[in-house]
C-alpha cells in the first residue's frame, strides 16, 4: 500500500547556500585548517567527502563570500561539471561553483533529501541554464517537484539506502588500511636500497599511452587521470598501474588488478619483470610524478619523462618476494571492491523504486 504523499517544489523545502573563494593573492587566507571544497574533491560515487585539495584560514572565511556547511549538509556542483553530489561529515567551506543544500527541518529528512537528489540528477541536469557553461540556478530547484512521504517514512527509506552506503564506506576504509599495510612493507623492504645499482625506470617498467574510450557501456572500468570515468565491455590492459598524464590530475596514480580500459588522458605502466604490479605501484607513488610534468597552463606527463627517471633497481627475487607477501592483502582489497560494486548496483536498483513508492519499506522488511 502506497503511503500518502505531499507535493512540493524543491525550492520550497530547502535552503540553498552560496559559496565563494577567498582572494588567492592574499596568502593569509590560505593554508589554514578549514577544508575548502571544489568539485574535484567529490566527483565520485561516495556519499561523504572527507578531504579537500585546499584549505582556508578563518580570515579567508570571514573575508569572502564562502560559507561553512555543517554535518549532513549536501554539496552539489552547479556550474560546468554539474550534478556531482556529496554529504558533509564536518564543517567545510566551498567555492562559488557549488551550492550547499539544507532541508527544512520537520519537512524533509536530510539523508532522504540526498537520495532524492541522487535519484533526480538527470532531471536537474536537464534544467540547467547558460550558453557557455551548464549551470544549476535557483530556478532549477523551483522547477523540480518532489512527492514527500511522511517524515517517518522518509527516515525508513533513508535508513535502508544509507545502510548500503555505510557498508561501502566501511569496505573502503578497510581497503585504505590494507593498502597502508602493503606500503609499510614496501618501505621496510626497499627504503634502504642504497646498495642497489642505479638505473632508470625504463629498466623496470614499460609505459604506454591509453586510447580514446569506447562509447559502449558494460562492466569493465574505463580509467582517466582521476580514476574510473565510466564502464565498457572492452579492455586494453590487465594488471597495470594507471597514471594521469594531462591536466589537473597529471601524475595521479591508480592500481587496477583486473581488466580495464585506459583512456587517452592517462598512461599505463606494465612491469618488464612479470606480474610485479604491486611493487610498480608503490615505486611510482614514491616518485612525486605530479611535479615532473612539462607545460604550465596544461601540465603534461610523457613516456620520455617517465622512462628517464633514475631509480635504484632491486634484485628481481626481492621484488618477487614482496609481491608474494602482499598478494593476500590485495586479494582482500579486490574482494571488497567486488562487494562494493554489487552493493552500489543494489542501491541504484532500490533508489528509484523507493523514491517513487513503487517499492515500499514494508515490501523490503518482509523479504
C-alpha angles and dihedrals in degrees: 000000000000116000120235113265135197121219123227140157110250092241090060095061104037139060114224116214122200125218136210147187125245113230107282090210092065107080092192089068096059139063097036130128100269112101112231116203131215126169093265088067095062109023094125139080096268117122095216129041112214106174139035133204091230136036130198134205130242087258090054090052093048096045100049139052094255118118136206117251116205137213112314095005111138126237121203128181108238107179133050101346096035130189103033107144141194143150124241119241096189136000114309136165122219144196131259094260090073140058128221112220124204121178119224111257119249089021107063133014110236096226091047087052090054091054092044089055091046089053091046100048095112091050090050091050091051089054095056123125136205137085098232104027128024105245134189109216136178087267088061090061090045089059097050116091126203129193103211123205119206117297090250091053091047090055093049092051091046091050093054094050096040092051087063093047090047089057091049090050092048091051089049091053092049090050090051091054092046091052090048089054091051090049091050090054089048091053092047092052101038110023092089097051098133090120092057117096116259120241141142130282089248089072091063106028139037116214127205133174119243124238136237109290121253118246097220112102125228140126103287112102120244111212127212128172094286099042134272114010100176142321132267142170093245135079134192099183143024129204099005144140112242119211126192107236106183141038130355094344096048108145097016112142132214131175120219116184096181136048117307143155116242112208127219094263090066141057124219126214124211124188117247089206099062127263097357099131095132092057090044091051096055093038091056092044089056093057101070091230092178088073097050102067129114124231130051109218091035112023114215130191115199136195088243092058092048096046092053097053111119117231140161110262111218123203114278092236090057092051091048090050091051093051090048092052096050098039093094090053093053092044088058089048091052092049091052091048090052090050090049090053090053093046093049090051091050091049092048091050093049096042102074093037093053093044093051092043090238083126121034130208088244090057091057094043092057097048 
